[in-house]
Amino acid sequence: MAATVTVEPAGRCLWDEPVRIAVRGLAPGQPVTLRASLRDEKGALFRAHARYRADATGLLDLERAPALGGSFAGLEPMGLLWALEPEKPLLRLVKRDVQTPFAVQLEVLDGHEPEAGRLLGRAVHERAFLGPGVRREPVRAGRVRATLFLPPGTGPFSGIIDLFGTGGGLCEYRASLLAGHGFAVLALAYFRFEDLPEYLNDVHLEYFEEAVHFMLQHPKMKGPSVGLLGFSKGGDLCLSMASFLKNITATVLINACVANTIAPLHYKGMIIPNLSNDPGKHAITESGLLDFMDIWNNPLEEPNHQSLIPLEKAQGPFLFIVGMDDHNWKSECYARIASERLQAHGKDKPQIIYYPGTGHCIDPPYFPPSRASVHALLGQAIFYGGEPKAHSRAQVDAWQQIQTFFHKHLNGKKSVKPSKI
């Protein structure tokens, strides 16, 4: 092999850290193809490639050299990561075991695919989910099933509860990365995990109240309140928590509904019914994927009013992250309803960030965007929407916006920076 592939910073880094990829030892102006690949925890292969040309000195620096085609084009220093695609269609890259890194194999080949020739150089780049000094503590306290991530240091730390959607189980990768930015984060399961219910038939807010109490009683928590971070179904659960429970300071919603969805919500004898839907209104894309955006009934129309979450009862501020090409439901419309309802009750207008070209699943930066996948619980191929390049930019910005929002409202640091998107 005649070339050297380098990644800076060298060694293992965190998944949400940008890196600088370069190839040295090429001929001046040499055409080459870069390939990236990784295998997930089940052995599924994800790959991306792009065509480049070395500069006049034989250097290829992805921060300065535009891709000439392949999985992406243009100046995309992190494109080989966010453009990873599954070898088997409709698989979504997720991280279940955050205690091990993903190993990304980088290769440089002579020439341009599909005529790319011999292998010139190779490197393996490890991307981790637990930062230096971050502690992972499984939680089995009363009914609560979760994992707590604590930043390095003695604390106390501001606490955040992190909820995912209708895939169920325990998802830790977002919480583990966020803990590396100074927060104590509880990744909370609420169904389809250990002895929790297998399905979302009924949801009891007392369970989530117990999780809040656990956080506030933990010796490493700063208190007197916590923040909430929720995606999809986890988002409307966070809205309900902020509306009915005490000690909630700040709430971030990623593509959430303003009404209670999927299953009735119970709390102290009160029941909020789930927003009704008509499955017959689903669409099928040209690729044969299910598009559920239009199946949901309008929560502002009778008899759907009772499913609306009374978010005007909440004490803290909201940040809505909205993918404007979300095809799971009408996230843009729901954020607007939430804003109008809050202002109609004399509350502060929430912060809403709209991301054009972005679908339902807005994960931390550099996760390959999922335009579609087989839903873990439904077992059906679902269309999420979004375009990969726009989605990748939204991920980078939204991740920073989330941290800034929580630092402001939980730690009193700085004002929220404006979105660059």
C-alpha positions in Angstrom: 0.0 0.0 0.0 1.4 3.4 -1.1 -0.7 5.9 0.8 -1.4 6.7 4.4 -5.0 7.4 5.7 -5.0 9.6 8.8 -7.8 10.7 11.1 -7.5 13.6 13.5 -7.8 13.7 16.4 -6.0 10.4 16.4 -7.2 7.4 18.3 -10.7 6.8 19.6 -13.1 9.7 19.6 -16.8 10.2 20.5 -19.5 9.6 17.9 -20.6 13.2 18.0 -17.1 14.6 17.5 -16.1 15.8 14.0 -12.9 14.4 12.6 -10.5 15.4 9.8 -9.8 12.6 7.3 -6.8 12.9 5.0 -4.8 10.8 2.7 -1.1 11.4 2.2 1.4 9.9 -0.2 -0.7 10.2 -3.4 0.6 11.3 -6.8 -0.2 15.0 -7.7 -3.8 15.1 -9.0 -4.3 11.4 -8.6 -7.9 10.2 -8.8 -8.9 8.0 -5.9 -12.0 6.5 -4.2 -12.5 6.6 -0.5 -14.7 3.9 1.1 -16.0 3.7 4.7 -17.7 0.7 6.2 -18.8 -0.6 9.6 -20.7 -3.5 11.0 -23.4 -3.0 13.7 -23.8 -5.2 16.7 -25.7 -7.8 14.7 -23.1 -7.9 12.0 -25.1 -5.9 9.4 -22.8 -4.0 7.0 -23.1 -0.2 6.3 -21.0 1.4 3.6 -20.4 4.7 1.8 -17.9 5.8 -0.9 -16.9 9.0 -2.6 -14.6 9.9 -5.5 -11.8 12.5 -5.0 -8.7 13.9 -6.6 -5.5 14.7 -4.7 -4.1 18.2 -4.8 -0.9 19.2 -6.5 1.2 18.0 -3.6 -0.4 14.5 -3.5 -2.5 15.4 -0.4 -6.2 14.7 -0.1 -7.8 16.6 2.8 -11.6 16.1 3.1 -11.9 19.5 4.8 -10.7 21.1 1.6 -11.4 18.7 -1.3 -15.0 18.3 -2.6 -16.3 14.8 -3.4 -16.7 14.4 -7.1 -19.6 11.9 -6.7 -20.5 8.6 -5.1 -22.6 8.4 -2.0 -22.5 12.2 -1.8 -20.9 15.2 -3.7 -19.4 18.5 -2.7 -17.4 19.5 0.4 -18.5 17.1 3.1 -15.8 16.4 5.6 -18.0 14.0 7.5 -19.8 12.6 4.5 -18.3 9.1 4.8 -20.1 8.8 8.1 -23.5 10.4 7.6 -23.8 8.8 4.2 -23.4 5.2 5.4 -26.1 3.0 3.9 -27.1 -0.5 4.9 -26.1 -3.4 2.6 -29.5 -4.9 3.4 -32.3 -2.3 2.7 -34.4 -0.8 5.4 -31.9 -1.4 8.2 -31.3 1.5 10.5 -28.0 2.1 12.2 -28.5 2.4 16.0 -26.2 1.7 19.0 -27.5 -0.6 21.6 -24.3 -1.3 23.6 -22.8 2.1 24.3 -19.9 0.4 26.2 -18.2 -0.6 22.9 -17.3 1.7 20.0 -18.2 1.4 16.4 -15.1 0.5 14.3 -15.2 2.4 11.0 -12.9 1.0 8.3 -11.5 3.6 5.9 -10.0 2.6 2.6 -8.4 4.5 -0.3 -8.3 2.9 -3.7 -6.7 4.0 -6.9 -9.0 5.5 -9.5 -12.7 6.1 -9.5 -15.4 3.5 -8.9 -16.7 1.4 -10.5 -13.2 1.1 -12.1 -11.4 1.8 -8.9 -8.2 -0.3 -8.7 -5.8 -1.5 -6.1 -6.0 -0.7 -2.4 -3.6 2.1 -1.6 -4.1 2.5 2.1 -6.4 1.6 5.0 -7.1 2.8 8.6 -9.6 1.8 11.3 -11.2 4.6 13.2 -13.1 3.9 16.5 -16.0 6.1 17.4 -17.2 5.7 21.0 -20.3 6.6 23.0 -18.9 6.8 26.5 -16.6 9.8 26.9 -13.6 9.8 29.2 -14.8 9.6 32.8 -18.5 9.2 32.0 -20.1 6.6 34.3 -22.8 4.3 33.3 -25.1 3.0 36.1 -28.0 0.6 35.4 -31.1 1.7 37.4 -33.6 -0.8 38.8 -35.3 1.4 41.5 -38.9 0.5 42.4 -40.6 0.3 39.0 -38.1 2.4 37.2 -36.0 0.6 34.5 -33.3 2.9 33.1 -29.6 3.7 32.8 -28.1 6.8 34.4 -25.1 8.4 32.8 -23.0 10.7 35.0 -20.4 13.2 33.7 -16.8 13.1 35.0 -16.2 14.9 38.3 -17.9 15.1 41.7 -21.0 17.1 40.7 -23.7 17.9 41.5 -25.0 17.9 37.9 -28.1 19.1 36.2 -30.4 16.2 35.4 -32.2 15.3 32.1 -34.6 12.4 31.5 -34.4 11.0 27.9 -37.3 9.2 26.2 -37.5 7.5 22.8 -40.5 6.5 20.8 -42.6 3.5 19.8 -39.7 1.2 19.1 -39.6 0.5 22.8 -36.7 -1.0 24.7 -33.9 1.0 26.3 -32.0 3.4 24.0 -28.8 4.8 25.6 -26.7 6.3 22.9 -28.2 9.8 23.1 -28.0 9.9 26.9 -24.4 8.6 27.0 -23.3 11.3 24.5 -25.2 14.1 26.3 -23.5 13.1 29.6 -20.2 13.9 28.0 -21.4 17.5 27.7 -21.9 17.9 31.5 -25.4 16.6 32.2 -26.6 13.7 34.3 -28.9 11.9 31.9 -31.4 9.1 32.6 -32.2 6.9 29.6 -35.6 5.8 30.6 -37.4 2.7 29.2 -41.2 2.6 29.5 -42.2 -0.6 27.6 -40.8 -3.6 25.8 -37.9 -3.9 28.3 -37.3 -6.5 31.0 -40.5 -6.7 33.2 -42.1 -3.6 31.7 -45.2 -4.1 29.5 -44.6 -5.5 26.1 -47.0 -3.1 24.4 -48.3 0.4 24.9 -51.9 -0.4 25.9 -52.1 1.9 28.8 -49.6 4.4 30.1 -49.4 5.6 33.7 -47.8 8.9 34.4 -46.9 7.8 37.9 -44.1 5.7 36.4 -42.5 8.7 34.9 -43.1 10.7 38.2 -41.2 8.0 40.0 -38.3 8.5 37.5 -38.3 12.2 38.3 -38.2 11.5 42.0 -35.3 9.1 41.5 -33.3 11.8 39.7 -34.0 14.4 42.3 -33.1 12.1 45.2 -29.8 11.0 43.6 -26.7 12.4 45.5 -25.1 13.6 42.2 -28.2 15.6 41.1 -28.2 19.4 41.5 -31.9 19.9 41.6 -34.4 21.3 42.4 -35.7 20.2 39.0 -34.9 18.3 35.9 -35.0 18.7 32.1 -36.8 16.4 29.6 -35.8 15.3 26.2 -38.3 13.3 24.1 -38.5 12.0 20.6 -41.7 11.0 18.8 -44.0 9.2 21.2 -41.4 10.1 23.9 -42.1 13.7 23.0 -45.7 13.7 23.9 -44.9 11.8 27.1 -42.5 14.6 27.9 -45.2 17.2 27.2 -47.5 15.3 29.6 -44.8 15.2 32.3 -44.1 18.9 32.0 -47.8 19.6 32.2 -48.8 17.5 35.1 -45.6 16.8 37.2 -43.7 19.1 39.4 -40.0 19.9 39.2 -39.7 20.1 35.4 -37.6 23.1 34.3 -37.0 22.7 30.6 -38.4 20.4 27.9 -37.0 19.6 24.4 -39.3 17.8 21.9 -38.0 16.2 18.7 -40.8 15.7 16.2 -43.5 15.4 18.9 -47.3 15.5 18.8 -49.2 18.0 20.9 -51.8 15.4 21.7 -51.5 12.1 23.6 -50.9 9.3 21.1 -50.9 5.5 20.7 -52.4 4.6 24.2 -54.6 6.3 26.9 -52.6 8.2 29.5 -53.6 7.7 33.2 -52.7 9.9 36.1 -54.3 10.0 39.6 -57.7 8.9 38.3 -57.6 11.2 35.2 -57.5 9.7 31.7 -56.3 11.5 28.6 -57.5 9.4 25.6 -55.1 8.8 22.7 -55.6 10.8 19.5 -57.7 8.7 17.1 -56.5 7.8 13.7 -57.7 6.2 10.5 -55.2 3.6 9.3 -57.0 3.5 6.0 -55.7 7.0 5.1 -52.1 5.7 4.9 -50.2 6.2 1.7 -47.8 3.9 -0.1 -44.7 5.4 -1.7 -43.3 4.4 -5.0 -40.9 2.2 -3.2 -43.7 0.4 -1.4 -43.1 2.1 2.0 -46.0 3.0 4.4 -46.5 6.8 4.9 -48.5 7.4 8.0 -48.5 11.2 8.0 -52.2 11.6 7.1 -53.7 8.9 9.3 -53.9 11.0 12.4 -57.0 13.0 13.1 -56.8 16.7 13.8 -56.5 17.2 17.6 -58.2 20.6 17.3 -61.4 19.1 15.9 -64.1 17.4 18.0 -64.1 14.7 19.3 -60.3 14.9 19.5 -60.0 17.8 22.0 -59.8 15.5 25.0 -56.5 14.0 23.6 -54.8 17.5 23.7 -52.1 17.8 26.4 -52.7 20.9 28.6 -49.1 22.1 28.1 -50.2 25.6 29.3 -49.9 24.1 32.8 -46.2 23.6 32.4 -43.8 25.9 34.3 -40.7 25.8 32.2 -39.8 26.7 28.6 -40.0 24.4 25.6 -37.8 23.8 22.6 -39.4 22.1 19.6 -37.1 20.5 17.0 -39.2 20.1 13.8 -38.3 18.1 10.7 -40.3 19.7 8.0 -40.3 16.6 5.8 -41.5 14.3 8.7 -43.8 11.7 7.3 -44.8 10.0 10.5 -47.1 12.8 11.5 -47.5 16.6 11.0 -44.8 17.7 13.4 -44.7 21.3 12.0 -48.4 21.6 12.5 -48.2 20.3 16.1 -45.4 22.7 17.0 -47.5 25.6 15.7 -50.6 24.4 17.7 -48.4 24.2 20.8 -47.1 27.8 20.3 -50.6 29.2 19.7 -52.0 27.4 22.7 -49.2 28.6 25.1 -49.6 32.2 23.9 -53.4 32.1 24.2 -52.9 31.2 27.9 -50.4 34.0 28.5 -47.4 31.8 28.4 -44.1 32.5 26.7 -43.8 31.6 23.1 -41.8 28.4 22.8 -38.6 28.2 20.8 -39.2 26.3 17.5 -36.5 25.4 15.1 -37.7 24.2 11.7 -35.3 22.1 9.6 -36.2 21.9 5.9 -35.6 18.6 4.1 -35.4 16.7 7.5 -37.5 13.6 8.3 -38.7 12.1 11.5 -35.6 10.6 13.1 -33.2 13.4 14.1 -30.4 11.7 16.0 -27.1 13.1 17.3 -24.7 14.2 14.6 -23.2 11.9 12.0 -25.7 9.1 12.4 -26.7 8.0 8.9 -30.2 9.5 8.4 -33.0 7.0 8.2 -35.4 7.9 5.4 -37.1 4.6 6.0 -36.7 1.4 8.0 -38.7 -1.6 9.3 -40.3 -0.4 12.6 -39.1 -2.5 15.5 -42.6 -3.0 16.9 -44.8 -2.9 13.9 -42.6 -5.0 11.7 -43.5 -2.9 8.7 -41.4 -0.8 6.4 -42.1 2.8 7.4 -41.3 6.0 5.4 -39.7 8.7 7.7 -38.9 11.3 5.1 -36.0 13.7 4.7 -33.0 14.0 2.4 -29.6 12.8 3.7 -27.6 15.9 3.2 -30.2 18.3 4.7 -30.8 15.8 7.5 -27.1 15.6 8.4 -26.9 19.3 8.7 -29.9 19.4 10.9 -28.5 16.8 13.2 -25.3 18.9 13.8 -27.3 22.0 14.5 -30.0 20.4 16.6 -27.5 18.7 18.8 -25.9 22.0 19.6 -29.2 23.7 20.1 -30.3 21.0 22.6 -27.1 21.4 24.6 -27.3 25.2 24.6 -31.0 25.1 25.6 -30.3 22.9 28.6 -27.2 24.8 29.6 -29.3 28.0 29.6 -32.3 26.7 31.5 -30.7 24.2 33.8 -27.3 25.7 34.4 -28.0 29.4 33.7 -25.3 29.6 31.0 -25.5 32.0 28.0 -28.4 32.6 25.8 -29.7 30.1 23.2 -27.7 30.7 20.0 -29.7 31.2 16.8 -30.0 28.3 14.4 -27.6 28.4 11.4 -30.0 26.3 9.3 
